[in-house]
């Protein structure tokens, strides 16, 4: 078997950025429950919810 180099990308090069947000405890509890129910990580679920919200928000 050929020894191929391990290719690593610097964090953030996938288009993602790490940020910090404050979330109410009850919302975090609900997120964790939902993530567990659909077998997603908390991060995956938050990104899906945010993407949906940004695309479907109506500003009056």
FENZINOR-V109350 format. One line per field, one symbol per residue. phi: phi as a letter, one per 30 degrees, with the letter a starting at -180 (. if undefined). psi: psi as a letter, one per 40 degrees, with the letter a starting at -180 (. if undefined). A space follows every 50 residues. Layout:
phi->???
psi->???
This chain:
phi->.ddcddcccdejdcjcbcbbbcbeedddddddddeddcicdedddddddd dddddcdccc
psi->hhhiihhiiiieeeeiihihihhidddddddddddddefiiddddddddd dddddeihh.
